[in-house]
């Protein structure tokens, strides 16, 4: 049976007692355990390669429902381990042939991993997204069409140009507001990143996501960060800010590691 199993890696942390992983299950509903190196430990689980092997993974990652369930399970394990101390989260779908190869990875990457753990110790990731209706489809096209029916084409063109100009001004104002929000939050964070906006089809929200920011915040500055985000929401009525966190530091500590 062992030849049909691979080792899925969730995260790397400092040495931890295995009882802290009791009752945790992973992406394949498997018990979670640790693989220990000289100074660090990887939190792992044994997964069925018929579903989580290299080729099946390539297909399954195209299935949004499967991907969502898998990502939630992966995150749940990382978040549980993070309650005991800093963790370096692994990207989704890092699968090694066996535990021995995970141990080799820990030995070869000890310095990088230990440095990442020190960098994020006492800090957490917070997310701030900014939305604006200025990116949605322009309204008023029916009114413009009625104007065309009632008068010469020049009246319609003038009205349409005015609509487009106002829309463009609104987009520019929203972009400047989002830039100001990101700059203000960055000044009270240890590090900050702007991720690409999420696809509205996946969000189920037609609003324009103009900022998808991640911020590494010291634990003792969380209250200041949250209060600042709320104040910025009030200061920029053309934007709607969404604050999430705290999260394990996915954006600031993930070590890209290839499995198999």
N, C-alpha and C positions, 0 to 999 in steps of 0.2 A: 504494500500500500504506500510505503514511503516514497517510491519513485513517482507517484502521482501527486505528491505534495511539494509545494514551494514555501518559502518563508517571506511573508509580507511584512515590510518594516513600516511602523507608524511614526516613530520618533526616536531621538537619542537624548538621554539625560545622564545625570550623574548617577552613581550607584544607588539603587533603590531596593527596598525589601520586596520580595515577590508577593507577600501578602497584600501589598497595596494594589496589586493587579487582580486580586480575587474577585470573581463574579463578572469581570469585564469580558465582553465578547467582541469580536471584530467583524470585518466585512463578509466573512464566510460563516458567521455565527460561531467561530472557533474561539476556544479559550485563549486569552492573551497572556504572554509570558515575557521574560526578559532573556536576552543573550548578553552575557557580561564580558567586557574587555578588561584590560588592566586598570583603567580609571573610569570608564564610561559604561553605559548599558544601553542596548537597543531594545525597544519594546516591539515585539513581533507576534505574529500568529501564523499557524500552518494553514495554507489555503489549497484548494483543489485546483491543480493546473489545467484541468479540463475546462474550467471557467476563468481561471486567473493566470493561465499561462500566456506567453507572449502573443500568440496568434489569437486565442479567444479574447484577450484583453483588447486587442486592436479593434475587434468587431464590437465588443460590449461597450467600449467608450463612445461609440456612435449612437448608442441607445440612451436617450436622455433620462428615461425613467430609471434604468439600471445605474447610470452614472450618478444620479441624484441620491439614490439609496446608498450607493457605495461611498460617496463623498460624506454623507451624514454619519455613517458608521466609522469611517476613518477619523473624522473630526471628533466624534464622541470619545474615542479612545485617547486621542491627543489631549483633549480638554481635561479628561479625568486625570491623566498623568501630570498635567501642568499644575494641578492643585497642590502637588507635593514639591514643586520647584520648577526651575527653568527647563524648557525642552527645546530641542531643535526639531521642528516638524519635518518629516519627509514629504516630498510631493506625492500626490496620489499615484498609486500603482507602481511602487518600487518593490519588485519581487526578486528574491535571490533563490538560487538553486537549493541551498540548505543553510542551516545555522552556521556552519563552519565558514562559509563565505561572508556572512554578516560579521562574524568575529574578525575576519581578515580586514574587512572594511573599517571596523572600529580601530584596529591597530594602525592601519595606514593613514587614517584621517584624524587621529587623536588630537593633533595640534589645532587643526581647523575647527573641529567640533568643540573642543574645550574653549577656544577663543570665542566662538559664537555663543556658547553658554554664558561666558563671563560678560559678554556685551549686552545680553538681554536680561541678566539677573536683576530682579527688582523692577522690571519694566513689563509692560503689556502692550498689545496692539489695540488701537481703537480705529474704527472706520467712520468716515464722514462722507456721505454722498449728497450732492446738490442737484436738485431738479428744477427745471423751468418749463413753463408752458409755452415759452417763446419758440421752442423747437418744434412744436406741434404744427400740423397743417393750418394754414391761414384760414380764418373764418371770414364770412361776408361775401363769398363768391356768388351766392344766389342774389344778393342785393346788387352786386355789380352787374350781373346778367340782366336784372330787371331794368337797371339804368340804361343798358345798351338797347333794350327793347323800346324804351321811352324816348331816347334821344340819339344824337349822332355818335359815331364810334369814338370821336375824340374825347367825349365826356367819360366814356368807359375807360379809355386808356389812361386818362389823368387820374381817375379814381383808383385804377389798378396800380399805377406807379406809386401813389400815396400809400396804399395798403402794403406794398412790398417794401417801401422805404421805412414805414413804421415797424414792420416785422423785423427788418434788418437791424434797426436801432435797438429793438428789444433784445435781439440775440446778442448784439455787441455788449449791451449793458449787463446781460446775464453772465456773459463770459468774463467781463471785468469783475463782476461781483464774486464769481467763483474763484478767480485768481486771488482776490483780496482775502477770501475765506481761507484758502489754502496757505497763503503767506502768514496770516495771523496764527493759525494753528501750528504751523511749522516752527514758529519762534518759541513755542512752549513745549516742543517735542524734542526728543533726542535724535530722531530721524523721521523723515517723511517721504512718501512716494505717491505718485499719481498713477493709478492703474487705468487701463483702457475702460471706457464706459461699458456697462453690461448691456447686452442685446435686449431691447424692449420686448421682444417676443418671449424671451425667457422670464423677464420680470413681470409681464402682463400689465405693463404700465406705459401708456403712450407718451408720458412726459419725457422731455429731453433730459437725460442724465449728463450734466456738464462737468461734474466733478465726481471722481471715484477715488477718494484719498484714503491712505493708510498712514497711521501715526504711531510711533513708538514713544510711549509716555511713561515717565517715572511714576512709580506707585504713589509717591508723596505729592504729585502734581495732578492727580486725576481730577480732584474737585475743581481745580483751576481750569483744566482742559474742558470739562463738561460745562462749566459756567460760561466759558468763552464761546463754546459752540452754540449754546442757547442764545447768548447775546448777539452773536453774528446772525443767527436766524432772524432775530427781531430787526437787526440793522439793514437786512437785505430783503425787503418785502417781495421782490421779484423772484426770489429763490425759496425753495423748500428744502431745508437741511434734514438729513436722517442720520442720527448718531447710533452706532452699534459698538458693543464691546462690554467688557474686555475680552480679547481673544488671545490664544497663543500667538506668538510673533511670526505668523506665516510669511509676512512680507519682508522680514528682516533677519531671519535666522535659518531659513530653509537651505539645506545643502543639497545641491543637485547630485544625485547618485544613481547610477544606472545599475539595475539588477541583472539577474540571470547570469 
